[in-house]
């Protein structure tokens, strides 16, 4: 019999089924709100009934604030100021590192909020929080009348201002835990009374679309209800429930249950490698090691600027490698929010030539022009190249070029035979020319090849070494051939490979998705153009 309960085989990929749940401290009245400081390597958590905030580190547990306004959920902003949900004051506050206390939100339409409960910060700096009325009940708050007649979910814009109500006033009984998916285009909110989780599409302006049920029936014979909730780097949702923590896939399928000796109120990841899951239970603090880490939140990147940062924070692609979201075309992509040092990056645009991806080209009958349009790969690649040049990232065009009659090209594979039969990619012809919008510009580099991989028999590595670049962003055609071969070989050579899949295309979506979701996941970071632009702009 295992310690934890797998419902689907994939649960064992997230946590060892025999992983021990260690008790780090006990004797609390009801612990909540855990948050890990990435620089100082400690955990803060609250004891609401005891009205005290505590800290755990390698030396054990100690008090850091009493009274603590019966604080509940906590997080950090991108500069490591602590954001706190206070039950006793019905306020959301920011505690700055210099000790200054700033009220972020306390009223809506002239009336006091109920009691902010859980909070999360989006990458653009906007703050989202839930507002049930537990903080106006005895024990967990200060008993007093409610001023609002509903329980909502709110947003504070990046520039600050009054809270914006995001949901229908009467949709929730007690909105509680909330978290973004790794790509931040969906927000999950659970309801303790309704025993469910709802998911909302996040609009470009930060508002929410209409919600839908993501998971329901989170009930059982053991103690526990939907309360704290977090998303991991693969997009799985970890929510407190009967017996411990229930884990759902990004599709809403229950895949396993983490067993904990006490009722769990909240959870968060921390530790030097972000693989320790901390659990605040009714009277104790627990920890368990997992095989997966959290979705990359803004405050987690702050470790790179902190003294004594961990080795994980030093990696150029820290925590970006796990698949973290499922996009509309079915591809799995890494969590947004990581950083890429532009001084170490180079961008490859490969095989984006007329014969390869354009109507009228030698290979048009393969379906490649249509898939290139579906991916918007030319425009996405051009946008990425423009951003790269602006950041001082060299752009390297890799073109497949042969002479008339294909002398020197071995006919050892159907691909090369087809190239010769189609009289494709001959130097000086329209078919060999780069597609409109992806021509080489002044300062760009051009590398010619006669193999699928950009490395084989070319000067690519000589250029990269001369430029001192070890992070290679590879785009172009075809995903399951040239892109995959280039990424595989680059990984073998010791380069960090990054593949923005929406700047890549092949003959059809099925082949593209298969390459992205299987082969490329193992040799590089699969992401998208917007995430790379954001990562190199930090």
C-alpha positions as CSV (number, residue, x, y, z in Angstrom):
1,X,0.0,0.0,0.0
2,X,1.4,3.4,-1.0
3,X,1.4,6.5,1.2
4,X,-0.4,8.5,-1.5
5,X,-3.3,7.6,-3.7
6,X,-2.9,7.5,-7.5
7,X,-6.1,7.8,-9.5
8,X,-4.2,7.8,-12.8
9,X,-0.7,6.5,-13.6
10,X,0.6,10.1,-14.3
11,X,0.4,10.9,-10.6
12,X,3.6,9.0,-9.9
13,X,5.4,11.4,-12.3
14,X,4.5,14.2,-9.9
15,X,5.3,12.7,-6.6
16,X,6.8,9.5,-5.2
17,X,3.9,7.5,-4.0
18,X,5.8,6.6,-0.9
19,X,7.1,10.1,-0.3
20,X,7.0,10.9,3.5
21,X,5.1,13.8,4.8
22,X,7.4,15.4,7.4
23,X,6.0,17.4,10.3
24,X,8.1,20.6,10.7
25,X,6.2,22.1,13.6
26,X,3.0,21.6,15.6
27,X,0.9,23.0,18.4
28,X,-0.8,25.7,16.4
29,X,-4.5,26.6,16.6
30,X,-5.0,26.7,12.8
31,X,-2.2,27.4,10.3
32,X,-2.7,29.0,6.9
33,X,-1.1,31.3,4.3
34,X,2.3,29.7,3.6
35,X,4.7,31.6,1.4
36,X,8.4,30.9,0.6
37,X,11.0,33.7,0.5
38,X,13.2,32.8,-2.5
39,X,16.2,34.8,-1.3
40,X,16.3,34.3,2.4
41,X,15.1,30.7,2.1
42,X,12.4,30.7,4.8
43,X,8.7,30.1,5.0
44,X,6.2,32.5,6.5
45,X,2.8,31.2,7.6
46,X,-0.1,32.4,9.8
47,X,-2.1,31.1,12.7
48,X,-5.4,32.9,12.3
49,X,-7.1,32.0,15.6
50,X,-3.8,32.6,17.5
51,X,-3.4,35.9,15.7
52,X,0.3,35.3,15.1
53,X,2.6,35.0,12.1
54,X,5.4,32.5,12.2
55,X,8.5,31.7,10.3
56,X,10.1,28.3,9.5
57,X,13.7,27.9,8.4
58,X,16.5,25.4,9.0
59,X,16.6,26.4,12.7
60,X,12.9,25.6,13.3
61,X,9.8,27.6,13.9
62,X,9.6,31.1,15.6
63,X,7.1,33.9,15.9
64,X,7.7,37.0,13.8
65,X,4.5,39.0,14.4
66,X,1.9,39.2,17.1
67,X,-0.8,40.4,16.7
68,X,-1.0,39.8,13.0
69,X,-4.5,41.0,12.2
70,X,-5.5,37.4,11.8
71,X,-3.8,37.2,8.5
72,X,-4.6,34.5,6.0
73,X,-3.3,34.2,2.5
74,X,0.1,35.7,1.7
75,X,2.3,36.2,-1.4
76,X,5.1,38.4,-2.6
77,X,5.1,40.9,-5.4
78,X,7.9,40.9,-7.9
79,X,10.2,43.0,-5.7
80,X,9.6,40.8,-2.6
81,X,7.2,43.0,-0.7
82,X,4.8,40.9,1.3
83,X,1.2,41.0,0.3
84,X,-1.2,39.9,3.1
85,X,-4.9,39.2,3.4
86,X,-6.0,40.5,6.8
87,X,-9.2,39.0,8.3
88,X,-9.3,41.4,11.3
89,X,-9.1,44.6,9.2
90,X,-10.9,43.3,6.0
91,X,-8.0,44.7,4.1
92,X,-5.4,43.6,1.6
93,X,-2.1,45.2,2.5
94,X,1.5,45.4,1.3
95,X,4.3,45.2,3.9
96,X,7.4,46.7,2.4
97,X,10.9,45.5,3.3
98,X,11.5,48.8,5.2
99,X,8.6,48.0,7.4
100,X,6.1,50.4,5.8
101,X,2.5,49.1,5.7
102,X,0.3,50.1,2.7
103,X,-3.4,49.3,2.3
104,X,-4.0,48.0,-1.2
105,X,-7.7,47.5,-0.9
106,X,-10.3,47.8,1.9
107,X,-13.5,48.9,0.4
108,X,-15.7,48.3,-2.7
109,X,-18.3,50.8,-3.8
110,X,-17.9,52.6,-0.4
111,X,-18.4,49.5,1.7
112,X,-15.9,47.4,3.6
113,X,-14.7,44.2,1.9
114,X,-15.7,41.0,3.7
115,X,-12.3,39.6,4.5
116,X,-9.7,39.1,1.8
117,X,-8.7,35.4,1.9
118,X,-6.3,34.4,-0.8
119,X,-4.1,36.4,-3.2
120,X,-2.0,35.9,-6.3
121,X,0.1,38.3,-8.4
122,X,0.0,38.2,-12.2
123,X,3.2,38.8,-14.3
124,X,2.0,42.3,-15.3
125,X,1.8,43.3,-11.6
126,X,-2.0,43.0,-11.3
127,X,-3.2,41.5,-8.0
128,X,-6.2,39.1,-7.8
129,X,-7.8,38.2,-4.5
130,X,-10.9,36.4,-3.2
131,X,-13.2,37.9,-0.6
132,X,-15.4,35.4,1.4
133,X,-16.6,36.4,4.9
134,X,-14.7,33.9,7.1
135,X,-12.9,36.8,8.7
136,X,-16.2,38.1,10.1
137,X,-16.8,34.8,11.9
138,X,-15.6,34.0,15.4
139,X,-12.2,32.2,15.8
140,X,-11.0,32.8,12.3
141,X,-11.6,36.5,12.4
142,X,-13.4,39.2,14.3
143,X,-17.1,38.7,14.6
144,X,-19.0,41.8,13.1
145,X,-21.8,42.5,10.6
146,X,-21.1,42.3,6.9
147,X,-21.5,45.4,4.7
148,X,-21.4,43.7,1.3
149,X,-24.2,41.3,0.5
150,X,-22.1,39.0,-1.7
151,X,-18.7,37.3,-1.9
152,X,-16.5,38.3,-4.9
153,X,-13.2,38.0,-6.6
154,X,-11.3,41.2,-7.4
155,X,-8.4,42.6,-9.3
156,X,-6.1,45.5,-8.5
157,X,-4.6,47.0,-11.7
158,X,-0.8,47.0,-12.0
159,X,-0.8,50.8,-11.4
160,X,-3.0,50.4,-8.3
161,X,-6.5,51.8,-7.7
162,X,-9.9,50.6,-6.5
163,X,-10.6,46.9,-6.6
164,X,-12.4,45.7,-9.8
165,X,-15.1,43.1,-9.3
166,X,-14.4,40.3,-11.8
167,X,-17.3,37.9,-11.3
168,X,-21.1,37.9,-10.9
169,X,-21.9,39.0,-7.4
170,X,-23.8,35.9,-6.6
171,X,-21.8,33.3,-8.4
172,X,-19.8,32.2,-5.3
173,X,-20.9,31.2,-1.8
174,X,-17.3,31.4,-0.3
175,X,-14.6,32.0,-3.0
176,X,-11.4,30.9,-1.5
177,X,-8.2,29.6,-3.1
178,X,-7.1,31.0,-6.5
179,X,-4.3,30.5,-8.9
180,X,-3.3,31.1,-12.5
181,X,-2.3,28.4,-15.0
182,X,1.3,28.8,-16.2
183,X,0.4,30.8,-19.3
184,X,-1.8,33.1,-17.2
185,X,-4.6,32.9,-19.7
186,X,-6.8,31.1,-17.2
187,X,-7.6,31.8,-13.5
188,X,-8.9,29.0,-11.2
189,X,-11.0,29.9,-8.2
190,X,-12.5,27.3,-5.8
191,X,-15.6,27.6,-3.6
192,X,-15.4,26.0,-0.2
193,X,-19.2,25.7,0.3
194,X,-20.0,24.5,-3.3
195,X,-17.0,22.0,-3.2
196,X,-15.9,22.9,-6.6
197,X,-13.3,24.8,-8.7
198,X,-14.3,27.2,-11.5
199,X,-12.0,28.3,-14.3
200,X,-12.2,31.7,-16.1
201,X,-10.5,32.8,-19.3
202,X,-8.4,35.9,-18.6
203,X,-8.9,38.6,-21.2
204,X,-6.1,40.8,-22.5
205,X,-7.2,43.7,-20.2
206,X,-7.0,41.4,-17.1
207,X,-10.8,41.0,-16.8
208,X,-12.4,37.5,-16.6
209,X,-14.6,35.8,-19.1
210,X,-17.6,33.8,-18.1
211,X,-16.6,30.9,-15.8
212,X,-17.2,27.2,-16.1
213,X,-16.9,24.3,-13.7
214,X,-13.4,22.8,-13.8
215,X,-13.9,20.2,-11.0
216,X,-16.8,19.4,-8.7
217,X,-17.7,17.0,-5.9
218,X,-14.6,17.7,-3.8
219,X,-16.1,16.0,-0.8
220,X,-15.5,12.8,1.2
221,X,-15.7,11.1,4.5
222,X,-12.4,12.5,5.8
223,X,-11.8,16.1,7.0
224,X,-11.0,18.6,4.3
225,X,-12.6,21.1,1.9
226,X,-11.4,23.1,-1.1
227,X,-9.4,25.9,0.5
228,X,-5.8,26.7,-0.6
229,X,-4.9,25.9,-4.2
230,X,-1.8,26.1,-6.4
231,X,-0.8,25.3,-9.9
232,X,2.4,23.3,-10.8
233,X,4.7,23.9,-13.7
234,X,2.9,21.4,-15.8
235,X,-0.5,23.0,-15.3
236,X,-1.9,20.5,-12.8
237,X,-4.0,22.0,-10.0
238,X,-3.3,21.0,-6.4
239,X,-6.2,21.8,-4.1
240,X,-6.8,21.0,-0.4
241,X,-9.6,18.4,0.0
242,X,-10.8,15.5,2.1
243,X,-7.8,13.6,3.4
244,X,-5.1,16.0,2.2
245,X,-4.6,17.5,-1.3
246,X,-6.3,16.5,-4.5
247,X,-4.5,16.9,-7.8
248,X,-6.2,17.6,-11.1
249,X,-4.8,17.6,-14.6
250,X,-5.1,20.8,-16.7
251,X,-8.1,19.1,-18.3
252,X,-9.9,18.7,-15.0
253,X,-9.3,15.0,-14.4
254,X,-8.5,13.9,-10.9
255,X,-5.1,12.2,-11.1
256,X,-4.2,11.6,-7.5
257,X,-4.5,12.4,-3.8
258,X,-1.7,13.5,-1.5
259,X,-2.3,12.0,2.0
260,X,-1.7,14.2,5.0
261,X,-2.3,13.3,8.7
262,X,-4.3,16.5,9.4
263,X,-6.9,18.7,7.6
264,X,-4.9,20.9,5.2
265,X,-5.7,24.5,4.9
266,X,-3.2,25.7,2.3
267,X,0.0,24.8,0.5
268,X,3.0,26.3,-1.4
269,X,6.2,25.2,-3.0
270,X,9.6,26.3,-1.8
271,X,13.1,25.1,-0.9
272,X,16.3,25.7,-2.9
273,X,15.0,23.8,-5.9
274,X,11.3,24.7,-5.6
275,X,10.5,21.0,-5.1
276,X,9.4,21.0,-1.5
277,X,5.7,21.3,-1.0
278,X,4.8,23.0,2.3
279,X,1.4,22.2,3.8
280,X,-0.2,24.2,6.6
281,X,-2.6,21.8,8.3
282,X,-5.0,22.4,11.2
283,X,-2.4,22.3,14.0
284,X,0.9,21.6,12.2
285,X,3.2,22.5,9.4
286,X,4.2,19.7,7.0
287,X,6.5,19.3,4.0
288,X,6.8,16.7,1.3
289,X,9.2,16.4,-1.6
290,X,7.7,16.4,-5.1
291,X,9.0,15.7,-8.6
292,X,7.5,18.9,-10.0
293,X,7.7,22.5,-9.0
294,X,5.3,25.4,-9.1
295,X,4.2,27.6,-12.0
296,X,6.7,30.3,-12.2
297,X,5.3,33.3,-10.3
298,X,6.8,36.8,-10.5
299,X,8.3,36.8,-7.0
300,X,10.1,33.5,-7.7
301,X,12.4,35.2,-10.2
302,X,13.6,37.7,-7.5
303,X,15.9,35.0,-6.2
304,X,18.4,36.0,-8.9
305,X,18.8,39.4,-7.3
306,X,19.1,38.1,-3.7
307,X,22.3,37.2,-1.7
308,X,22.9,33.5,-1.3
309,X,20.7,32.6,-4.2
310,X,20.4,28.9,-5.0
311,X,22.1,27.1,-7.9
312,X,18.6,26.7,-9.5
313,X,18.4,30.5,-9.7
314,X,21.7,30.6,-11.5
315,X,20.6,28.4,-14.4
316,X,19.9,30.4,-17.6
317,X,16.5,28.7,-18.0
318,X,15.6,28.2,-14.3
319,X,12.4,26.1,-14.0
320,X,11.4,26.7,-17.6
321,X,11.9,23.2,-18.8
322,X,8.7,21.5,-17.5
323,X,5.7,21.5,-19.8
324,X,3.4,24.0,-18.2
325,X,0.4,24.7,-20.3
326,X,-1.6,23.3,-23.2
327,X,-2.2,25.8,-26.0
328,X,-5.0,26.0,-28.4
329,X,-3.2,23.8,-31.0
330,X,-2.6,21.1,-28.3
331,X,1.1,21.8,-27.8
332,X,2.6,21.8,-24.3
333,X,4.6,24.8,-23.4
334,X,6.8,25.8,-20.5
335,X,5.7,28.2,-17.8
336,X,6.0,31.8,-18.7
337,X,7.9,34.1,-16.3
338,X,11.5,32.8,-16.7
339,X,14.3,35.0,-17.7
340,X,16.9,34.7,-20.6
341,X,20.1,36.7,-20.6
342,X,20.2,38.5,-24.0
343,X,24.0,38.5,-23.9
344,X,24.0,34.7,-24.0
345,X,21.2,34.2,-26.7
346,X,21.2,33.8,-30.4
347,X,18.2,33.4,-32.7
348,X,18.1,30.9,-35.6
349,X,15.6,31.3,-38.4
350,X,15.9,28.0,-40.3
351,X,14.6,27.0,-43.8
352,X,12.0,29.8,-44.1
353,X,12.5,29.7,-47.8
354,X,9.9,29.9,-50.6
355,X,10.2,26.3,-51.7
356,X,9.7,25.1,-48.2
357,X,6.6,27.0,-46.9
358,X,5.1,29.1,-49.7
359,X,2.4,28.4,-52.3
360,X,4.1,27.8,-55.6
361,X,7.1,26.3,-53.9
362,X,8.6,22.9,-54.6
363,X,7.0,21.4,-51.5
364,X,3.6,23.2,-51.6
365,X,1.7,19.9,-52.1
366,X,3.0,18.6,-48.7
367,X,0.6,21.0,-46.9
368,X,3.4,23.1,-45.5
369,X,2.1,26.4,-46.7
370,X,-1.2,25.9,-45.0
371,X,0.3,24.9,-41.7
372,X,2.7,27.8,-41.9
373,X,-0.4,30.1,-42.2
374,X,-2.1,28.3,-39.3
375,X,0.9,28.9,-37.1
376,X,1.3,32.5,-38.3
377,X,5.0,31.4,-38.3
378,X,6.3,34.0,-40.7
379,X,4.8,37.0,-38.8
380,X,5.7,35.5,-35.4
381,X,9.3,34.8,-36.5
382,X,9.6,38.4,-37.9
383,X,8.3,39.8,-34.6
384,X,10.8,37.8,-32.6
385,X,13.7,38.7,-34.9
386,X,12.8,42.4,-34.6
387,X,12.8,42.1,-30.8
388,X,16.1,40.1,-30.8
389,X,17.9,42.8,-32.9
390,X,16.6,45.5,-30.5
391,X,18.1,43.5,-27.5
392,X,21.5,42.9,-29.2
393,X,20.7,39.2,-29.9
394,X,22.3,38.0,-33.1
395,X,20.0,36.6,-35.8
396,X,21.3,33.7,-37.7
397,X,19.6,32.6,-41.0
398,X,20.1,29.0,-41.8
399,X,19.3,28.3,-45.5
400,X,19.2,24.9,-47.3
401,X,21.1,25.7,-50.5
402,X,22.1,23.4,-53.3
403,X,23.7,23.9,-56.7
404,X,21.8,23.0,-59.9
405,X,21.7,19.3,-60.3
406,X,22.4,18.8,-56.5
407,X,26.0,17.9,-56.9
408,X,27.5,16.8,-53.5
409,X,24.2,15.9,-52.0
410,X,24.0,12.2,-51.1
411,X,20.8,10.4,-52.1
412,X,20.8,8.2,-49.0
413,X,17.4,9.3,-47.7
414,X,13.9,10.0,-49.3
415,X,14.2,13.7,-48.2
416,X,17.3,14.3,-50.2
417,X,15.9,12.3,-53.2
418,X,12.8,14.4,-53.1
419,X,14.9,17.6,-53.0
420,X,16.7,16.5,-56.2
421,X,13.5,15.3,-57.9
422,X,11.7,18.6,-57.2
423,X,14.8,20.7,-58.3
424,X,14.2,22.6,-55.1
425,X,16.3,25.2,-53.2
426,X,18.7,25.8,-56.0
427,X,21.0,28.8,-55.4
428,X,19.8,31.9,-57.1
429,X,16.2,30.8,-57.7
430,X,13.0,32.2,-56.2
431,X,12.5,28.9,-54.3
432,X,15.8,29.2,-52.4
433,X,15.2,32.8,-51.4
434,X,13.9,33.6,-47.9
435,X,10.2,34.3,-47.5
436,X,9.1,37.9,-47.6
437,X,9.5,39.4,-44.1
438,X,12.3,37.1,-43.0
439,X,15.1,38.3,-45.2
440,X,18.6,38.8,-43.7
441,X,19.2,42.4,-42.5
442,X,22.4,44.3,-41.8
443,X,24.3,42.6,-39.0
444,X,22.5,39.3,-39.4
445,X,24.5,36.1,-40.1
446,X,23.8,33.6,-42.9
447,X,24.7,29.9,-42.6
448,X,24.2,27.5,-45.5
449,X,23.5,23.8,-45.1
450,X,22.7,20.6,-47.0
451,X,21.4,18.5,-44.2
452,X,18.4,18.7,-41.9
453,X,20.4,19.8,-38.8
454,X,21.7,23.3,-38.9
455,X,24.9,22.0,-37.3
456,X,25.9,19.3,-39.7
457,X,28.7,20.4,-42.0
458,X,28.1,24.1,-41.4
459,X,29.9,27.0,-39.6
460,X,27.0,27.5,-37.2
461,X,29.0,26.5,-34.1
462,X,31.9,28.7,-35.2
463,X,29.6,31.7,-35.3
464,X,28.1,30.9,-31.9
465,X,31.4,30.5,-30.2
466,X,32.8,33.7,-31.8
467,X,29.7,35.5,-30.4
468,X,29.9,33.8,-27.0
469,X,26.4,32.5,-27.2
470,X,25.2,29.3,-25.5
471,X,21.4,29.8,-25.5
472,X,20.0,29.0,-28.9
473,X,16.5,30.0,-29.8
474,X,15.5,28.0,-32.9
475,X,12.6,28.8,-35.2
476,X,11.5,27.9,-38.7
477,X,10.6,24.8,-40.8
478,X,10.0,22.0,-40.6
479,X,9.3,21.3,-36.9
480,X,9.6,17.5,-37.0
481,X,12.7,17.6,-39.2
482,X,15.1,20.5,-39.3
483,X,13.9,22.1,-36.0
484,X,13.9,18.8,-34.1
485,X,17.3,17.7,-35.5
486,X,18.8,21.1,-34.7
487,X,17.5,21.1,-31.1
488,X,18.6,17.5,-30.5
489,X,22.1,18.1,-31.7
490,X,22.4,21.4,-29.9
491,X,21.4,19.8,-26.7
492,X,24.1,17.1,-27.2
493,X,26.7,19.8,-27.8
494,X,25.8,21.5,-24.5
495,X,23.7,24.4,-25.7
496,X,20.5,25.5,-24.0
497,X,17.9,25.1,-26.7
498,X,14.7,27.1,-26.8
499,X,11.9,26.4,-29.2
500,X,9.1,29.0,-29.6
501,X,6.7,26.6,-31.3
502,X,4.4,29.3,-32.8
503,X,7.4,30.5,-34.9
504,X,7.7,26.9,-36.3
505,X,5.7,24.9,-38.8
506,X,5.7,21.7,-40.8
507,X,3.4,19.8,-43.1
508,X,0.4,19.5,-40.7
509,X,-0.7,20.2,-37.1
510,X,-0.5,16.5,-36.1
511,X,3.2,16.2,-37.0
512,X,4.0,19.5,-35.4
513,X,2.2,18.7,-32.1
514,X,3.8,15.2,-31.9
515,X,7.3,16.7,-32.3
516,X,6.7,19.4,-29.8
517,X,5.0,17.3,-27.2
518,X,7.4,14.4,-27.2
519,X,10.8,14.8,-28.8
520,X,11.4,18.5,-28.2
521,X,10.2,18.4,-24.6
522,X,13.3,16.3,-23.8
523,X,15.9,18.4,-25.5
524,X,14.9,22.0,-24.9
525,X,12.4,24.5,-23.6
526,X,9.2,24.6,-25.7
527,X,7.6,28.0,-25.4
528,X,6.1,30.8,-27.6
529,X,7.3,34.1,-29.1
530,X,5.6,36.3,-26.5
531,X,7.2,34.4,-23.7
532,X,10.7,34.7,-25.3
533,X,10.3,38.4,-25.9
534,X,9.2,38.9,-22.3
535,X,12.1,36.7,-21.0
536,X,14.8,38.6,-23.0
537,X,13.4,42.0,-22.1
538,X,13.9,41.7,-18.3
